[in-house]
C-alpha cells in the first residue's frame, strides 16, 4: 500500500481506536481508491 495511505490509516487507528467499524471503513475506502488509481493508470 502507498506510504501516505499507510500513515493516514495509522493516524486513524491511533485517534479512533475505540471505533473499529470506522477504522475498517477507512481501510476499505483507501484500498478501493488505490486499486482504482492503479487501474486508471493502465488505461
C-alpha positions as CSV (number, residue, x, y, z in Angstrom):
1,X,0.0,0.0,0.0
2,X,1.1,3.6,-0.6
3,X,3.2,5.0,2.2
4,X,0.9,8.1,2.5
5,X,-2.2,5.9,2.8
6,X,-0.4,3.7,5.4
7,X,0.4,6.8,7.5
8,X,-3.2,8.1,7.3
9,X,-4.6,4.7,8.4
10,X,-2.1,4.5,11.3
11,X,-3.2,8.0,12.4
12,X,-6.9,7.0,12.2
13,X,-6.1,3.8,14.2
14,X,-4.5,5.9,17.0
15,X,-7.1,8.6,17.0
16,X,-10.2,6.4,16.7
17,X,-9.0,3.2,18.4
18,X,-12.4,2.9,20.0
19,X,-14.2,2.8,16.6
20,X,-13.3,-0.5,14.9
21,X,-16.0,-0.2,12.3
22,X,-14.8,3.3,11.3
23,X,-11.2,2.0,11.0
24,X,-12.4,-0.9,8.8
25,X,-14.3,1.5,6.6
26,X,-11.3,3.8,6.2
27,X,-9.1,0.9,5.3
28,X,-11.6,-0.4,2.7
29,X,-12.1,3.1,1.1
30,X,-8.4,3.7,0.8
31,X,-7.9,0.2,-0.6
32,X,-10.6,0.8,-3.2
33,X,-9.1,4.2,-4.2
34,X,-5.7,2.7,-4.5
35,X,-7.0,-0.2,-6.7
36,X,-8.9,2.2,-8.9
37,X,-5.9,4.5,-9.3
38,X,-3.7,1.6,-10.4
39,X,-6.4,0.5,-12.9
40,X,-6.8,4.0,-14.2
41,X,-3.1,4.5,-14.7
42,X,-3.0,1.5,-17.0
43,X,-5.6,2.9,-19.4
